[in-house]
Structure formats: structure tokens, C-alpha cells
Amino acid sequence: MESISPTVSEWQALHAAADGFYQLRPWRWFNDNCTFGVENPETHEVGYCSVLGALGDVLALSVYLGDAGYDGLQHMIQSTHYAGHR
């Protein structure tokens, strides 16, 4: 598999997006079990997203790819182990 390194401008865009995410602070109005999907316009693959941070222990945007990702995310949300950590 060919490895492609990000360009400086791609790294800058990633850092700007991460800063924007932090400034938005979506963990204040999203619970860990709220999900939404984002479609990649090039591949049409859907990434199912979960915002973490409502408990204040971690701040993150997790993305689970495709149908398998969605199924795994739903399983995690519904599991007794995960529900105990809300």
C-alpha cells in the first residue's frame, strides 16, 4: 500500500479545523450517545460521528466509517458497559 504524506497546507487545514471544533465546544450540547453522519463527496462513504466530552474527561470527535462503523457505534452506545460511563 502506498503511503501518502500530508502537505503543509493539509496539516494547516487540519489544525484550523481542530481549533474551530474546540472553539465551537459541541460537547456542551451533544451527549456522547448523539450521532450524525457525514458523506465523503468523493467516495460517498458515510462517516458516523460521535462528539465526546460531556463528562469533561476527554474532548474528541470520533468517526466510524461505513455500515460496519455505524453498527459498531450503535452496539457501543447500547452496551451496558458504555451506558454505565455516561
C-alpha angles and dihedrals in degrees: 000000000000116000116218118195118215117249123240090255091052090052090049091051091049092050091048091050091049090050091049090050091051093047091050091053095201091176086077091067104021122075119214090252095055112102138183135180131235122193121217103230092211100048100018088226113146122227113204110213135206124186114218127196109076089119092049096235098104135010115211150132109223119198123199114194127227131331093318090052091050092049091049093048092049091048090052093048092049097043119108091231093056094042089058091060098056 
